[in-house]
Amino acid sequence: MATSTTAVVDTLKAGNAPPSPVEVDMENRPGSSISGSPDPYLFKAGLKSDDELQELKKRSRAGRKVANYQRGQNELINSLLKPMEQHTSEAKEAEEATRLPVRIAVWASLIANAILCILQIYAAISSLSISLIATGVDSIFDIGSNVLLYWLHKKAAKLDHNKWPVGGNRLETIGNIVYGSLMGSVNLVVIVEAIRRLVSHGDGANKLQIPALVAVASALGIKGLLFLYCLSLRKASSQVHVLWEDHRNDIFINGFGLLMAALGSHIAWWLDPVGGLIIALGVIISWSRTVYRQFELLAGKSAPHEFLQLVIYKAITFSNEIEALDTVRAYHSGPEYFVEVDVVMSGDTPLWRAHDLSQQLQDKLEELPGVERAFVHVDHETTHRPEHRKYE
């Protein structure tokens, strides 16, 4: 059963995800020319001004929710009506603007982690604190994380496309999974040592001294500065996003480790191994979540609803020779998306015209930020079963 254009437009206005497969009957579409009109479905009529949004907020708590929802709809409408070339140019400008800050974030993290690793290993060895040993292990792997991410980023850019046709974007995702798995394995050793100390009733209790406290406190302060620097750049690069998560985790790890080591040294011996146990478990849980998210990217998780809506709208309005959209999919292949669009044209359309139009649409879709590959398939009707389905 075909879904009318009005239903799809209503779906876009409501901010919901389109059904998959998406079938669009365009017989009753408004306007005589889709590709020639910047707003064929009159979406601009749904925009609310700042004054109207402020008026909604003043009414009640429900009014504030409506205002926030409408603000999101304003952003969606503006995104849909923005030409694809503008999406691409803005993405390139943003990439150029963040190129140097991203390099600074990567190198500053690498240098800082190398220095902090030495300080934290000194603190762990001099105090024999299991909590500080846990933070020291994490600092060693911080360097490994920086080196691995930097190497994979360079490797991905230089892969032979004859040998690796899909490119190297998945390498960073695979590297994150490998690194997270190693972090979990090493922290299991810390957990075993913490349990051993608890069972032995304080055998090898820590002897925390001022230099060790200063070393860990310095690490905590520098990690805080790196966290704040990477905070604004985390969406500009997958490398920086992983570093931001790492610095965020280290603030908790170093702060909690320092506190439990001090309490274990001066109040109750068992607080130190308990602190090390909690830190190790926290690191394992945190990296397990990161590894799970990376597996989702490799497994082909669907793109966000907003991106699907953008692809549907751009395909619908690309040309009035496109009579319908049968199926639209966008899914992760590593950090970027693969996009599949099945368009319907008249059965009388010449082969050369159908090919050229679908190729133009494919090229435009591949210019969108975050799109690695786009595939456009042409059909002449929508009554068949969806393509590329092995199972019902």
C-alpha positions as CSV (number, residue, x, y, z in Angstrom):
1,M,0.0,0.0,0.0
2,A,1.5,3.4,-1.0
3,T,1.7,6.2,1.4
4,S,0.6,9.6,0.2
5,T,3.0,12.6,-0.1
6,T,0.9,14.4,2.6
7,A,1.5,11.5,5.0
8,V,5.3,11.7,4.5
9,V,5.3,15.5,4.8
10,D,3.3,15.1,8.0
11,T,5.8,12.6,9.2
12,L,8.6,15.1,8.5
13,K,6.7,17.9,10.3
14,A,6.0,15.7,13.3
15,G,9.7,15.0,13.7
16,N,9.2,11.2,13.5
17,A,11.2,8.7,11.6
18,P,9.8,7.6,8.2
19,P,8.6,4.1,7.8
20,S,11.0,1.7,6.0
21,P,10.5,1.0,3.2
22,V,9.2,4.5,2.3
23,E,6.7,4.7,-0.4
24,V,5.7,8.1,-1.6
25,D,2.8,8.7,-4.1
26,M,3.6,12.0,-5.7
27,E,0.5,12.4,-7.9
28,N,-1.0,15.0,-5.6
29,R,2.2,16.8,-4.8
30,P,1.7,20.6,-4.6
31,G,3.2,22.9,-7.2
32,S,4.0,22.3,-10.8
33,S,7.7,21.9,-10.4
34,I,9.5,20.2,-7.5
35,S,13.1,20.9,-8.4
36,G,12.4,24.5,-9.4
37,S,10.8,25.5,-6.1
38,P,12.9,26.1,-2.9
39,D,9.9,25.2,-0.7
40,P,7.4,23.1,-2.7
41,Y,5.6,21.8,0.4
42,L,5.3,25.3,2.0
43,F,7.3,24.2,5.1
44,K,8.2,27.9,5.8
45,A,4.6,28.5,6.8
46,G,5.3,26.3,9.8
47,L,8.2,28.3,11.1
48,K,7.7,30.2,14.4
49,S,9.5,33.5,15.1
50,D,11.5,34.1,18.2
51,D,8.7,36.4,19.5
52,E,6.2,33.6,19.1
53,L,8.4,31.1,20.9
54,Q,8.9,33.5,23.8
55,E,5.1,34.1,24.0
56,L,4.6,30.3,24.2
57,K,7.2,30.0,27.0
58,K,5.4,32.6,29.1
59,R,2.0,30.7,29.1
60,S,2.8,27.7,31.2
61,R,5.1,24.7,31.7
62,A,3.3,23.0,28.8
63,G,3.9,26.1,26.7
64,R,7.6,25.8,27.4
65,K,7.6,22.2,26.1
66,V,5.7,23.3,23.0
67,A,8.2,26.1,22.4
68,N,11.2,23.7,22.7
69,Y,9.5,21.3,20.3
70,Q,8.8,24.1,17.8
71,R,12.4,25.3,18.0
72,G,13.5,21.8,17.1
73,Q,11.0,21.9,14.2
74,N,12.4,25.2,13.1
75,E,15.9,23.7,12.9
76,L,14.5,20.7,11.0
77,I,12.7,22.8,8.4
78,N,15.7,25.1,7.9
79,S,17.9,22.0,7.4
80,L,15.5,20.5,4.9
81,L,15.2,23.7,2.9
82,K,18.9,24.3,2.9
83,P,20.5,23.4,-0.5
84,M,22.7,20.3,-0.4
85,E,25.6,22.3,-1.6
86,Q,25.3,24.5,1.5
87,H,25.3,21.5,3.8
88,T,28.5,20.4,2.1
89,S,30.2,23.8,2.1
90,E,29.3,24.3,5.8
91,A,30.8,20.9,6.7
92,K,34.0,21.7,4.8
93,E,34.2,25.1,6.5
94,A,33.7,23.5,9.9
95,E,36.4,20.9,9.1
96,E,38.9,23.6,8.0
97,A,38.1,25.7,11.1
98,T,38.7,22.8,13.5
99,R,41.6,21.2,11.7
100,L,44.3,23.0,13.8
101,P,42.3,22.7,17.1
102,V,41.9,19.0,16.5
103,R,45.6,18.6,15.9
104,I,46.4,20.5,19.1
105,A,43.9,18.3,21.0
106,V,45.5,15.1,19.8
107,W,49.1,16.2,20.3
108,A,48.5,17.9,23.7
109,S,46.7,14.7,24.9
110,L,49.6,12.6,23.8
111,I,52.3,14.7,25.4
112,A,50.3,15.3,28.6
113,N,49.5,11.6,28.9
114,A,53.2,10.7,28.5
115,I,54.2,13.1,31.3
116,L,51.3,12.1,33.6
117,C,52.0,8.4,33.1
118,I,55.4,8.9,34.6
119,L,54.0,10.9,37.5
120,Q,51.3,8.3,38.2
121,I,53.5,5.3,38.0
122,Y,55.9,7.0,40.5
123,A,52.9,7.6,42.8
124,A,51.7,4.0,42.5
125,I,55.1,2.4,43.1
126,S,56.1,4.8,46.0
127,S,52.9,4.3,47.8
128,L,51.9,0.7,46.9
129,S,48.3,2.0,46.8
130,I,46.0,-0.3,44.8
131,S,43.8,2.8,44.0
132,L,46.8,4.6,42.5
133,I,47.9,1.4,40.7
134,A,44.5,1.4,39.1
135,T,45.0,5.1,38.0
136,G,48.5,4.3,36.8
137,V,47.4,1.4,34.6
138,D,44.8,3.7,33.1
139,S,47.4,6.4,32.4
140,I,49.7,3.8,30.6
141,F,46.8,2.8,28.3
142,D,46.0,6.5,27.7
143,I,49.3,6.7,25.8
144,G,48.4,3.6,23.9
145,S,45.0,5.0,23.0
146,N,46.6,8.2,21.6
147,V,49.2,6.4,19.6
148,L,46.8,3.8,18.3
149,L,44.2,6.4,17.2
150,Y,46.8,8.6,15.5
151,W,48.4,5.7,13.7
152,L,45.0,4.4,12.5
153,H,43.9,7.8,11.4
154,K,47.1,8.1,9.2
155,K,46.7,4.5,8.0
156,A,43.1,5.0,7.0
157,A,44.0,8.0,4.8
158,K,46.7,6.0,2.9
159,L,45.0,2.7,2.3
160,D,45.2,1.2,-1.2
161,H,41.7,1.6,-2.6
162,N,42.3,-1.3,-5.0
163,K,42.9,-3.6,-2.1
164,W,40.4,-1.9,0.3
165,P,37.6,-0.6,-2.0
166,V,35.4,0.7,0.9
167,G,38.2,2.9,2.3
168,G,39.7,3.0,5.8
169,N,37.0,4.7,7.9
170,R,36.3,1.5,9.8
171,L,39.9,1.2,11.0
172,E,39.3,3.8,13.7
173,T,36.2,2.0,14.9
174,I,38.0,-1.4,15.0
175,G,40.9,0.3,16.9
176,N,38.5,1.6,19.5
177,I,37.1,-1.9,20.0
178,V,40.6,-3.5,20.3
179,Y,41.7,-0.8,22.7
180,G,38.6,-1.0,24.9
181,S,38.9,-4.8,25.1
182,L,42.6,-4.5,26.3
183,M,41.5,-1.9,28.9
184,G,38.9,-4.3,30.3
185,S,41.4,-7.2,30.4
186,V,44.1,-5.3,32.3
187,N,41.6,-3.9,34.8
188,L,40.6,-7.5,35.6
189,V,44.2,-7.9,37.0
190,V,43.6,-4.8,39.2
191,I,40.4,-6.3,40.5
192,V,42.1,-9.6,41.4
193,E,44.9,-7.7,43.3
194,A,42.3,-5.6,45.1
195,I,40.4,-8.7,46.2
196,R,43.7,-10.4,47.3
197,R,44.5,-7.4,49.6
198,L,41.0,-7.5,51.1
199,V,41.3,-11.2,51.7
200,S,44.8,-10.8,53.3
201,H,43.5,-8.0,55.6
202,G,45.8,-5.2,54.4
203,D,48.9,-7.1,53.3
204,G,51.0,-4.5,51.5
205,A,48.9,-1.6,52.7
206,N,49.8,1.8,51.0
207,K,52.2,4.3,52.4
208,L,50.9,7.5,50.7
209,Q,53.3,10.4,51.0
210,I,53.2,14.1,49.9
211,P,55.1,13.7,46.6
212,A,52.7,11.0,45.5
213,L,49.7,13.2,46.4
214,V,51.2,16.1,44.4
215,A,51.8,13.9,41.4
216,V,48.3,12.6,41.2
217,A,46.8,16.0,42.0
218,S,48.8,17.5,39.1
219,A,47.5,14.7,36.8
220,L,43.9,15.5,37.9
221,G,44.4,19.2,37.1
222,I,45.9,18.7,33.7
223,K,43.2,16.2,32.8
224,G,40.5,18.7,33.7
225,L,42.0,21.3,31.3
226,L,42.2,18.8,28.5
227,F,38.6,17.7,29.1
228,L,37.5,21.4,28.8
229,Y,39.5,21.9,25.6
230,C,38.2,18.7,24.0
231,L,34.6,19.4,25.1
232,S,33.9,21.9,22.3
233,L,35.6,19.8,19.6
234,R,34.2,16.4,20.4
235,K,31.7,16.5,17.5
236,A,34.3,17.6,15.0
237,S,36.4,14.4,15.1
238,S,35.9,10.8,16.2
239,Q,39.5,11.0,17.5
240,V,38.8,14.0,19.7
241,H,35.5,12.4,20.9
242,V,37.3,9.3,22.2
243,L,39.9,11.6,23.8
244,W,37.2,13.7,25.4
245,E,35.6,10.5,26.9
246,D,39.0,9.4,28.1
247,H,39.7,12.7,29.8
248,R,36.2,12.7,31.4
249,N,36.7,9.3,32.8
250,D,40.2,10.1,34.1
251,I,38.9,13.1,36.1
252,F,36.7,10.7,38.0
253,I,39.4,8.0,38.2
254,N,42.2,10.2,39.4
255,G,40.0,12.2,41.8
256,F,38.4,9.1,43.3
257,G,41.7,7.2,43.4
258,L,43.5,10.1,45.2
259,L,40.7,10.3,47.8
260,M,40.5,6.5,48.5
261,A,44.3,6.2,48.6
262,A,44.5,9.1,51.2
263,L,41.6,7.6,53.3
264,G,43.2,4.2,53.1
265,S,46.5,5.5,54.3
266,H,45.2,7.6,57.3
267,I,41.7,6.2,58.2
268,A,41.0,2.6,57.3
269,W,43.4,0.3,55.3
270,W,40.5,-1.4,53.4
271,L,39.3,1.8,51.8
272,D,42.3,1.7,49.4
273,P,41.7,-1.8,47.9
274,V,37.9,-1.0,47.8
275,G,38.8,2.2,45.9
276,G,41.0,0.3,43.4
277,L,38.2,-2.3,42.9
278,I,35.6,0.4,42.2
279,I,37.9,2.2,39.8
280,A,38.7,-1.0,37.9
281,L,35.0,-1.9,37.6
282,G,34.1,1.6,36.5
283,V,36.7,1.6,33.8
284,I,35.5,-1.8,32.5
285,I,31.9,-0.7,32.5
286,S,32.7,2.6,30.8
287,W,34.8,1.0,28.1
288,S,32.3,-1.8,27.6
289,R,29.7,0.8,26.7
290,T,32.1,2.5,24.3
291,V,32.9,-0.9,22.7
292,Y,29.2,-1.6,22.4
293,R,28.6,1.7,20.6
294,Q,31.5,1.0,18.2
295,F,30.1,-2.5,17.5
296,E,26.8,-0.8,16.6
297,L,28.6,1.3,14.0
298,L,30.2,-1.7,12.4
299,A,27.0,-3.7,12.5
300,G,25.1,-1.1,10.5
301,K,23.0,0.8,12.9
302,S,20.4,3.1,11.3
303,A,21.2,6.7,10.9
304,P,19.4,9.3,13.1
305,H,15.8,10.1,12.2
306,E,16.7,13.7,11.3
307,F,19.2,12.5,8.8
308,L,16.7,10.1,7.2
309,Q,14.2,12.9,6.9
310,L,16.8,15.1,5.2
311,V,17.6,12.3,2.7
312,I,13.9,11.7,2.0
313,Y,13.1,15.4,1.4
314,K,16.1,16.0,-0.8
315,A,15.3,12.9,-2.9
316,I,11.6,13.9,-3.2
317,T,12.3,17.4,-4.3
318,F,15.3,16.5,-6.6
319,S,13.4,16.4,-9.8
320,N,9.7,16.3,-10.9
321,E,10.6,13.3,-13.1
322,I,10.9,11.2,-9.9
323,E,7.3,10.1,-9.3
324,A,7.8,8.3,-6.0
325,L,10.3,7.0,-3.4
326,D,10.0,3.3,-2.8
327,T,12.7,2.6,-0.2
328,V,15.1,4.9,1.7
329,R,17.7,3.6,4.1
330,A,20.7,5.2,5.7
331,Y,22.9,3.2,8.1
332,H,26.4,3.3,9.6
333,S,29.3,1.7,8.0
334,G,31.9,2.7,10.6
335,P,31.5,6.3,11.7
336,E,29.9,7.4,8.4
337,Y,26.7,6.4,6.5
338,F,25.8,4.3,3.5
339,V,22.6,5.6,1.9
340,E,20.2,3.6,-0.3
341,V,17.4,5.2,-2.2
342,D,15.0,3.5,-4.6
343,V,13.3,6.1,-6.9
344,V,10.4,5.5,-9.2
345,M,10.2,7.0,-12.7
346,S,7.8,6.6,-15.6
347,G,8.2,3.4,-17.5
348,D,8.6,5.5,-20.6
349,T,11.7,7.3,-19.3
350,P,14.7,6.6,-21.6
351,L,17.5,4.6,-20.1
352,W,20.0,7.3,-20.6
353,R,17.8,9.8,-18.8
354,A,17.0,7.5,-15.9
355,H,20.7,6.8,-15.5
356,D,21.8,10.4,-15.7
357,L,19.2,11.6,-13.2
358,S,19.9,8.8,-10.7
359,Q,23.7,9.4,-11.0
360,Q,23.1,13.1,-10.3
361,L,21.1,12.3,-7.2
362,Q,23.7,9.9,-6.0
363,D,26.5,12.5,-6.4
364,K,24.5,15.0,-4.5
365,L,23.7,12.6,-1.7
366,E,27.4,11.7,-1.4
367,E,28.2,15.4,-0.9
368,L,26.1,15.5,2.3
369,P,28.3,15.5,5.5
370,G,28.8,12.1,7.0
371,V,27.9,10.1,3.8
372,E,30.5,7.7,2.6
373,R,28.6,6.1,-0.2
374,A,25.2,6.5,-1.8
375,F,23.3,4.0,-4.0
376,V,20.3,5.1,-6.1
377,H,18.2,2.3,-7.7
378,V,15.6,3.2,-10.4
379,D,12.2,1.4,-10.8
380,H,9.0,2.0,-12.7
381,E,6.4,0.9,-10.0
382,T,6.0,0.4,-6.2
383,T,3.8,-2.7,-6.1
384,H,6.6,-5.2,-5.8
385,R,8.1,-6.5,-2.5
386,P,11.0,-4.3,-1.1
387,E,14.4,-4.9,-2.7
388,H,17.4,-6.4,-1.0
389,R,15.3,-8.4,1.6
390,K,16.5,-11.9,2.4
391,Y,13.9,-12.4,5.1
392,E,10.3,-11.3,5.6
